[in-house]
Amino acid sequence: MKIYFFNHFGYGDVHVSRSFIMDIMDKLPENEYYYIQNPDRTSHFILRDLKKIKHSFKINDLNRNSHIIQNDDSIFINTWYGSNDFKYFKISNDCSFYVLYGIFSDVYKFLNLEIENFEYYLPSIKYENLEKKNIETFFQNNKLEKYILICDNPVKSGQIFNFDFKPIVNELVNLYHNVAFITTSPNILTKKNLFSTNDIIGLDFDLNEISYLSTKCDVIVGRSSGPYTFSLTRENLMNESKRFVSFTNNQIISLGLNPGDHKCKLNWSSDYSHDNILNTITYFL
């Protein structure tokens, strides 16, 4: 049997369902596995930590609203939040891990598999299969009081306001000299406590490595898009010492979880004014 997972959308959409895929592959090891992606929005590098999955970008023949399709010896499984005409948004009226759990609960029934508890499927990356040496070297060579990851790339989601993080970062590095600020976009300003993931990691595609780097940071700041989404892992979400600062229109998409379902601390705001953004971040500093 060949099982094809597919998703028409971006990196974050592929990332958030990865633990379900890993579990299905473990439970049904005799099958051949593929992931069909949108070549305009993603790259096969996103799942390079999963050694036993093959990649395809022939997605045009697949309806993005489809849920599960079976043809002869092949099964096609849509991993997108909105599959089956947004049926699962009745569970949670926004993109959340509850929606994904509902989608895959039906997938598991179709495959005659028993699904594990909800927390088990929070995203997890096989960090042991990544290139981590440069990240380890960075933390060994730069000893500061705290490490703050600021995911400041432009966002492409309509659920989030796309403000400019640069003026905020400039103020923060001048206010907190003993704190390391690590941005996910290149920096123009040169400061001893300001760093970029580009310079630290040194890879053309580094979203999975940024995820690993986030596990070593005290605070993660972002807008629930891009690299920030890759910090939403079981390791971080269930870590009592981890702090998230998120700016989104709706609180649930900050972590994909309701209050009480995560152990990390969250400071969330939908106020995108300069002073509020600065104050919301400094709450954890």
C-alpha positions, 0 to 999 in steps of 0.5 A, spaced: 500 500 500 502 507 498 500 512 502 500 519 500 499 525 505 498 532 501 497 539 503 496 545 498 499 550 503 505 553 506 511 550 511 507 551 517 501 547 515 505 541 513 509 542 520 503 542 525 501 535 522 508 531 522 507 527 529 501 524 526 505 522 520 510 519 524 506 515 528 502 512 522 509 510 519 511 507 525 504 503 526 504 501 519 511 500 517 510 495 511 507 501 507 510 506 502 510 513 504 510 520 500 508 527 501 505 531 496 507 538 497 505 545 493 512 547 489 510 554 490 509 554 497 514 549 500 520 545 499 522 537 501 527 540 506 521 541 511 521 533 512 528 531 511 528 529 519 523 523 516 528 519 513 523 514 510 518 518 506 519 520 499 517 527 496 512 529 490 510 536 488 504 533 483 499 536 487 494 540 481 490 533 481 488 533 488 482 537 490 484 541 497 478 540 500 478 532 499 479 529 506 481 521 504 481 518 497 482 511 496 484 509 489 486 501 488 492 500 492 493 508 494 490 512 499 491 520 499 490 523 506 489 531 506 493 534 512 490 541 511 486 544 517 480 546 512 480 539 509 473 536 508 470 543 506 472 546 513 468 540 517 473 540 523 472 547 524 466 546 528 471 543 533 475 549 534 473 556 530 480 557 528 486 553 526 488 549 532 491 542 534 484 540 536 482 541 529 488 537 527 486 531 532 479 531 529 481 530 522 486 525 524 481 521 528 477 520 522 484 518 518 485 513 524 478 510 524 479 509 516 486 506 517 483 501 523 488 504 527 488 506 535 489 514 536 493 516 542 492 521 547 491 529 544 498 531 547 502 525 544 501 529 537 503 536 538 508 537 533 515 534 534 521 534 530 527 528 529 532 533 532 537 527 532 537 527 524 538 535 523 545 539 523 546 542 530 553 543 530 553 550 529 547 551 534 551 548 539 557 552 538 553 558 538 550 557 545 557 555 548 561 561 545 555 566 547 554 566 555 548 571 556 543 571 562 537 570 557 536 568 550 530 571 546 528 568 539 524 573 535 521 571 529 520 577 525 520 575 518 514 578 514 507 574 515 503 571 510 497 569 514 490 574 514 489 572 521 495 576 523 497 584 522 504 584 518 508 590 522 515 591 522 519 588 528 526 592 527 524 598 531 522 594 537 528 589 536 533 596 536 530 598 542 530 591 546 538 590 544 539 597 547 535 596 553 537 589 555 545 588 554 546 582 558 540 578 553 541 575 547 536 577 541 536 572 536 532 574 530 530 570 524 531 575 519 538 578 517 540 584 522 542 591 519 544 593 526 550 591 529 550 590 536 554 584 541 547 582 543 544 581 537 544 575 532 541 572 526 539 565 525 542 565 518 548 567 521 548 562 527 545 556 523 548 557 516 543 553 512 539 555 506 533 552 509 533 552 516 526 552 519 527 545 522 534 548 525 530 554 528 525 549 531 531 546 535 534 553 537 528 555 540 528 549 545 534 553 548 531 559 548 528 562 554 523 566 550 520 566 543 516 572 540 512 571 534 506 572 530 504 564 529 507 564 522 513 562 519 519 560 524 514 561 530 510 556 528 516 551 528 517 553 535 510 550 537 513 543 538 511 538 544 518 540 547 516 547 548 509 547 549 509 542 555 515 546 558 514 550 564 520 554 564 518 556 556 515 563 555 512 565 549 510 572 546 505 572 541 501 578 537 495 575 533 488 577 532 485 571 536 489 568 542 488 560 540 492 561 534 498 563 538 499 556 541 494 552 537 491 550 544 486 553 549 489 556 556 490 550 561 492 545 555 499 547 555 505 548 560 509 554 557 507 561 559 504 565 554 503 573 554 498 574 548 496 581 545 492 583 539 494 590 540 499 592 534 501 599 537 509 600 538 509 601 545 504 595 547 509 590 543 515 593 546 511 592 553 508 585 552 515 583 550 519 586 556 514 583 561 518 576 560 525 580 561 
